[in-house]
């Protein structure tokens, strides 16, 4: 969820793992104690093909549909339900 992979791909992998709900800690998406240390920047090292795209966690904080449904949120966390087809 903290990578820059497409939501559809992340959803597919979560379903394979049997995940029904995902708890997204938004501070991990934007934490910048040092340049290059946020979760999306760390993922760029592992997944350079998606580097430069908007992090999925940023997109999920704006609108989780159609692949996920936000069922709870507060100032720290967002609980996303994985939409199963």
DSSP file (Angstrom, degrees, kcal/mol; ACC not computed):
  #  RESIDUE AA STRUCTURE BP1 BP2  ACC     N-H-->O    O-->H-N    N-H-->O    O-->H-N    TCO  KAPPA ALPHA  PHI   PSI    X-CA   Y-CA   Z-CA
    1    1 A X              0   0    0      0, 0.0    56,-0.7     0, 0.0    59,-0.2   0.000 360.0 360.0 360.0 -22.3    0.0    0.0    0.0
    2    2 A X        +     0   0    0     54,-0.2    41,-0.2    55,-0.1    56,-0.0   0.427 360.0  84.7 -94.4   1.2    3.0    2.3    0.5
    3    3 A X  S    S-     0   0    0     52,-0.1    53,-2.6    40,-0.1    54,-0.5  -0.136  88.8-113.5 -85.6-170.4    4.4    1.6   -2.9
    4    4 A X  S    S+     0   0    0     51,-0.3    50,-0.1    43,-0.1     3,-0.1   0.137  70.2 130.4-111.1  16.5    3.5    3.3   -6.2
    5    5 A X  S    S-     0   0    0      1,-0.1    51,-0.1    48,-0.1    -2,-0.0  -0.302  70.4 -88.0 -67.2 154.6    1.9    0.2   -7.7
    6    6 A X     >  -     0   0    0      1,-0.1     4,-2.0     4,-0.0     3,-0.4  -0.349  32.1-122.8 -63.3 145.5   -1.6    0.4   -9.2
    7    7 A X  H  > S+     0   0    0      1,-0.2     4,-2.9     2,-0.2     5,-0.2   0.860 111.2  58.2 -57.2 -38.2   -4.4   -0.1   -6.8
    8    8 A X  H  > S+     0   0    0      1,-0.2     4,-2.1     2,-0.2    -1,-0.2   0.894 107.6  46.5 -61.1 -40.7   -5.8   -3.0   -8.9
    9    9 A X  H  > S+     0   0    0     -3,-0.4     4,-2.0     2,-0.2    -1,-0.2   0.910 113.1  48.2 -68.3 -43.6   -2.5   -4.9   -8.6
   10   10 A X  H  X S+     0   0    0     -4,-2.0     4,-2.4     2,-0.2    -2,-0.2   0.917 111.3  51.2 -63.5 -43.5   -2.3   -4.3   -4.8
   11   11 A X  H  X S+     0   0    0     -4,-2.9     4,-2.5     1,-0.2     5,-0.2   0.930 108.2  52.1 -58.5 -46.4   -5.9   -5.4   -4.4
   12   12 A X  H  X S+     0   0    0     -4,-2.1     4,-1.9     1,-0.2    -1,-0.2   0.906 111.3  46.7 -58.2 -43.5   -5.2   -8.6   -6.4
   13   13 A X  H  X S+     0   0    0     -4,-2.0     4,-1.4     2,-0.2    -1,-0.2   0.884 110.8  51.9 -68.3 -38.9   -2.2   -9.5   -4.2
   14   14 A X  H  <>S+     0   0    0     -4,-2.4     5,-2.6     1,-0.2     4,-0.4   0.900 108.7  51.1 -64.5 -39.9   -4.1   -8.8   -1.0
   15   15 A X  H ><5S+     0   0    0     -4,-2.5     3,-1.5     1,-0.2    -1,-0.2   0.908 106.1  55.0 -63.2 -41.2   -7.0  -11.1   -2.1
   16   16 A X  H 3<5S+     0   0    0     -4,-1.9    -1,-0.2     1,-0.3    -2,-0.2   0.850 108.2  49.9 -58.2 -34.0   -4.4  -13.8   -2.9
   17   17 A X  T 3<5S-     0   0    0     -4,-1.4    -1,-0.3    -5,-0.1    -2,-0.2   0.498 118.8-113.5 -83.8  -4.2   -3.2  -13.5    0.7
   18   18 A X  T < 5 +     0   0    0     -3,-1.5     2,-0.3    -4,-0.4    -3,-0.2   0.718  58.5 161.6  80.4  21.7   -6.8  -13.7    2.1
   19   19 A X      < +     0   0    0     -5,-2.6    -1,-0.2     1,-0.2     3,-0.1  -0.606  18.9 171.9 -80.2 131.6   -6.9  -10.1    3.3
   20   20 A X  S    S+     0   0    0     -2,-0.3    62,-2.9     1,-0.3     2,-0.3   0.726  70.2  24.1-103.2 -35.3  -10.3   -8.6    4.0
   21   21 A X  E     -A   81   0A   0     60,-0.2     2,-0.4    47,-0.0    -1,-0.3  -0.966  63.4-158.6-133.8 148.1   -9.3   -5.4    5.6
   22   22 A X  E     -A   80   0A   0     58,-2.8    58,-3.1    -2,-0.3     2,-0.7  -0.995  11.0-145.6-128.9 130.5   -6.2   -3.3    5.5
   23   23 A X  E     -A   79   0A   0     -2,-0.4     2,-0.7    56,-0.2    56,-0.2  -0.864  17.0-161.2 -97.8 114.8   -5.1   -0.8    8.2
   24   24 A X  E     -A   78   0A   0     54,-3.2    54,-1.6    -2,-0.7     2,-0.9  -0.859   6.8-156.4-100.8 115.5   -3.3    2.1    6.5
   25   25 A X  E >>  -A   77   0A   0     -2,-0.7     3,-1.3    52,-0.2     4,-0.5  -0.817   6.8-161.1 -91.6 107.0   -1.2    4.3    8.8
   26   26 A X  H >> S+     0   0    0     50,-1.4     4,-1.1    -2,-0.9     3,-1.0   0.766  81.9  66.9 -65.3 -27.6   -1.1    7.5    6.9
   27   27 A X  H 3> S+     0   0    0     49,-0.5     4,-1.8     1,-0.3    -1,-0.3   0.817  94.8  59.3 -64.6 -28.0    2.0    8.9    8.8
   28   28 A X  H <4 S+     0   0    0     -3,-1.3    11,-1.4     1,-0.2    12,-0.3   0.759 102.0  55.4 -69.5 -22.9    4.1    6.2    7.1
   29   29 A X  H << S+     0   0    0     -3,-1.0    11,-0.4    -4,-0.5    -1,-0.2   0.857 121.6  24.3 -75.8 -35.9    3.1    7.5    3.8
   30   30 A X  H  < S+     0   0    0     -4,-1.1    -2,-0.2    -3,-0.1    -1,-0.1   0.487  84.0 129.7-111.8  -5.4    4.3   11.1    4.4
   31   31 A X     <  +     0   0    0     -4,-1.8     3,-0.1    -5,-0.2     8,-0.1  -0.291  26.1 173.5 -57.2 126.9    7.0   10.7    7.1
   32   32 A X        +     0   0    0      1,-0.1     3,-0.1     6,-0.1    -1,-0.1  -0.508  20.6 146.5-137.2  67.5   10.1   12.5    6.1
   33   33 A X  S    S+     0   0    0      1,-0.3     2,-0.3     4,-0.1    -1,-0.1   0.895  85.7   6.8 -68.1 -37.8   12.6   12.5    8.9
   34   34 A X  S >  S-     0   0    0     -3,-0.1     3,-1.9     0, 0.0    -1,-0.3  -0.991  96.6 -91.7-139.7 145.8   15.3   12.3    6.3
   35   35 A X  T 3  S+     0   0    0     -2,-0.3    -3,-0.1     1,-0.3    -2,-0.0  -0.310 113.6  22.7 -56.2 136.3   15.1   12.6    2.5
   36   36 A X  T 3  S+     0   0    0      1,-0.0    -1,-0.3     0, 0.0    -4,-0.1   0.475  99.4  96.8  87.9   2.2   14.7    9.2    0.9
   37   37 A X    <   +     0   0    0     -3,-1.9    -2,-0.1     4,-0.1     2,-0.1   0.408  48.4 107.4-109.3   1.9   13.3    7.6    4.1
   38   38 A X  S  > S-     0   0    0     -4,-0.2     4,-2.3     1,-0.1     5,-0.2  -0.440  82.4-110.4 -73.4 157.9    9.5    7.7    3.5
   39   39 A X  H  > S+     0   0    0    -11,-1.4     4,-2.5     1,-0.2     5,-0.2   0.902 118.3  51.4 -57.9 -44.1    7.9    4.3    2.8
   40   40 A X  H  > S+     0   0    0    -11,-0.4     4,-1.4   -12,-0.3    -1,-0.2   0.900 110.9  49.1 -61.1 -37.4    7.2    5.3   -0.9
   41   41 A X  H  > S+     0   0    0      2,-0.2     4,-0.7     1,-0.2    -1,-0.2   0.875 110.3  50.4 -68.7 -36.2   10.8    6.3   -1.4
   42   42 A X  H >X S+     0   0    0     -4,-2.3     3,-1.0     1,-0.2     4,-0.9   0.911 108.4  53.0 -65.6 -41.8   12.0    3.1    0.1
   43   43 A X  H 3X S+     0   0    0     -4,-2.5     4,-2.6     1,-0.2     3,-0.2   0.813  96.1  68.8 -62.5 -30.0    9.7    1.1   -2.2
   44   44 A X  H 3< S+     0   0    0     -4,-1.4    -1,-0.2     1,-0.2     7,-0.2   0.831  96.4  53.8 -58.4 -31.3   11.3    3.0   -5.1
   45   45 A X  H << S+     0   0    0     -3,-1.0     3,-0.4    -4,-0.7    -1,-0.2   0.898 115.5  38.5 -68.3 -40.5   14.5    1.1   -4.5
   46   46 A X  H  < S+     0   0    0     -4,-0.9    -2,-0.2     1,-0.2    -1,-0.2   0.757 129.3  30.8 -80.0 -26.9   12.6   -2.3   -4.7
   47   47 A X    ><  +     0   0    0     -4,-2.6     3,-1.6    -5,-0.1     4,-0.4  -0.554  62.9 162.5-135.0  66.8   10.3   -1.3   -7.5
   48   48 A X  G >   +     0   0    0     -3,-0.4     3,-0.9     1,-0.3    -1,-0.1   0.727  69.2  73.1 -64.1 -20.7   12.0    1.2   -9.8
   49   49 A X  G 3  S+     0   0    0      1,-0.2    -1,-0.3    -3,-0.1    -5,-0.1   0.797 104.8  38.4 -63.1 -27.4    9.5    0.6  -12.6
   50   50 A X  G X  S+     0   0    0     -3,-1.6     3,-1.8    -6,-0.1    -1,-0.2   0.394  86.4 128.8-103.3   1.3    6.8    2.5  -10.7
   51   51 A X  T <   +     0   0    0     -3,-0.9     3,-0.1    -4,-0.4   -10,-0.1  -0.278  68.2  31.0 -57.7 139.4    9.2    5.2   -9.3
   52   52 A X  T 3  S+     0   0    0      1,-0.4    -1,-0.2     0, 0.0     2,-0.1   0.198  93.1 113.1  96.1 -16.4    7.9    8.7  -10.0
   53   53 A X  S <  S-     0   0    0     -3,-1.8    -1,-0.4     1,-0.1     2,-0.3  -0.386  82.4 -85.9 -80.5 166.1    4.2    7.8   -9.8
   54   54 A X        -     0   0    0     -3,-0.1    -1,-0.1   -50,-0.1     5,-0.1  -0.557  52.7-105.5 -70.5 132.7    1.9    9.0   -7.0
   55   55 A X    >>  -     0   0    0     -2,-0.3     4,-1.7     1,-0.1     3,-0.7  -0.328  20.6-129.3 -60.2 140.5    2.2    6.7   -4.0
   56   56 A X  H 3> S+     0   0    0    -53,-2.6     4,-2.8     1,-0.2     5,-0.2   0.868 107.8  60.2 -59.2 -37.8   -0.9    4.5   -3.6
   57   57 A X  H 3> S+     0   0    0    -56,-0.7     4,-1.4   -54,-0.5    -1,-0.2   0.853 103.7  51.0 -61.3 -33.7   -1.3    5.5    0.1
   58   58 A X  H <> S+     0   0    0     -3,-0.7     4,-0.7     2,-0.2    -1,-0.2   0.915 111.3  47.3 -67.3 -43.7   -1.7    9.1   -1.0
   59   59 A X  H >X S+     0   0    0     -4,-1.7     4,-2.6     1,-0.2     3,-0.8   0.894 109.9  53.6 -64.1 -39.9   -4.4    8.1   -3.5
   60   60 A X  H 3< S+     0   0    0     -4,-2.8    -1,-0.2     1,-0.2     4,-0.2   0.811 101.9  58.5 -66.6 -30.0   -6.1    6.0   -0.8
   61   61 A X  H 3< S+     0   0    0     -4,-1.4    -1,-0.2    -5,-0.2    -2,-0.2   0.726 113.7  38.8 -73.0 -19.2   -6.3    9.0    1.5
   62   62 A X  H << S-     0   0    0     -3,-0.8     2,-0.3    -4,-0.7    -2,-0.2   0.874 139.0 -12.8 -93.0 -48.2   -8.2   10.9   -1.1
   63   63 A X     <  -     0   0    0     -4,-2.6    -1,-0.2     1,-0.1    -2,-0.2  -0.837  50.4-170.6-160.1 115.2  -10.5    8.2   -2.5
   64   64 A X     >  +     0   0    0     -2,-0.3     4,-1.9    -4,-0.2     3,-0.4   0.581  45.7 142.6 -86.7 -10.0  -10.2    4.5   -1.9
   65   65 A X  T  4  +     0   0    0      1,-0.3     4,-0.1     2,-0.2    -2,-0.0  -0.404  47.6  18.6 -75.7 153.9  -12.8    3.4   -4.5
   66   66 A X  T  4 S+     0   0    0     -2,-0.1    -1,-0.3     2,-0.1    -2,-0.1  -0.993 130.7  34.6 -95.3  -2.9  -13.3    1.3   -6.6
   67   67 A X  T  4 S+     0   0    0     -3,-0.4    16,-2.1     1,-0.1     2,-0.3   0.722 125.0  25.4 -87.5 -21.5  -10.9   -1.3   -5.2
   68   68 A X  E  <  -B   82   0A   0     -4,-1.9     2,-0.5    14,-0.2    14,-0.2  -0.953  65.7-143.7-138.4 155.5  -11.2   -0.5   -1.5
   69   69 A X  E     -B   81   0A   0     12,-2.1    12,-3.2    -2,-0.3     2,-0.6  -0.990  20.4-130.4-121.8 126.8  -13.9    1.0    0.7
   70   70 A X  E     +B   80   0A   0     -2,-0.5    10,-0.2    10,-0.2     3,-0.1  -0.653  31.7 170.1 -74.6 118.4  -13.0    3.2    3.7
   71   71 A X  E     +     0   0A   0      8,-2.8     2,-0.3    -2,-0.6    -1,-0.2   0.585  65.5   9.6-106.2 -14.8  -14.9    1.8    6.6
   72   72 A X  E     +B   79   0A   0      7,-1.1     7,-2.9     2,-0.0    -1,-0.3  -0.961  62.4 171.7-160.2 145.0  -13.2    3.8    9.4
   73   73 A X  E     +B   78   0A   0     -2,-0.3     5,-0.2     5,-0.2     2,-0.2  -0.975   4.4 164.4-155.0 147.3  -10.8    6.7    9.6
   74   74 A X        -     0   0    0      3,-2.4    -2,-0.0    -2,-0.3     0, 0.0  -0.683  61.9 -70.9-138.5-163.3   -9.4    9.0   12.3
   75   75 A X  S    S+     0   0    0     -2,-0.2     3,-0.1     1,-0.2    -2,-0.0   0.644 129.8  27.8 -73.1 -11.8   -6.4   11.3   12.3
   76   76 A X  S    S+     0   0    0      1,-0.2   -50,-1.4   -50,-0.1   -49,-0.5   0.736 119.0  34.7-115.0 -36.2   -3.9    8.5   12.3
   77   77 A X  E     -A   25   0A   0    -52,-0.2    -3,-2.4   -51,-0.1     2,-0.4  -0.837  48.2-161.7-128.7 158.0   -5.4    5.4   10.6
   78   78 A X  E     -AB  24  73A   0    -54,-1.6   -54,-3.2    -2,-0.3     2,-0.6  -0.987  14.9-148.9-136.4 127.7   -7.7    4.4    7.8
   79   79 A X  E     -AB  23  72A   0     -7,-2.9    -8,-2.8    -2,-0.4    -7,-1.1  -0.884  16.9-165.2-100.3 121.3   -9.3    1.0    7.6
   80   80 A X  E     -AB  22  70A   0    -58,-3.1   -58,-2.8    -2,-0.6     2,-0.5  -0.895  11.5-145.0-109.7 132.6   -9.9   -0.1    4.1
   81   81 A X  E     -AB  21  69A   0    -12,-3.2   -12,-2.1    -2,-0.5     2,-0.6  -0.828  23.2-124.6 -92.8 131.6  -12.2   -3.1    3.1
   82   82 A X  E     - B   0  68A   0    -62,-2.9     2,-0.5    -2,-0.5   -14,-0.2  -0.665  23.9-131.5 -77.4 120.2  -10.9   -5.0    0.2
   83   83 A X        -     0   0    0    -16,-2.1     2,-0.4    -2,-0.6    -1,-0.1  -0.613  21.6-157.4 -75.6 120.6  -13.7   -5.1   -2.4
   84   84 A X              0   0    0     -2,-0.5   -64,-0.0     1,-0.1   -16,-0.0  -0.831 360.0 360.0-101.4 138.2  -14.1   -8.6   -3.7
   85   85 A X              0   0    0     -2,-0.4    -1,-0.1     0, 0.0    -2,-0.0   0.445 360.0 360.0 -93.2 360.0  -15.7   -9.2   -7.0
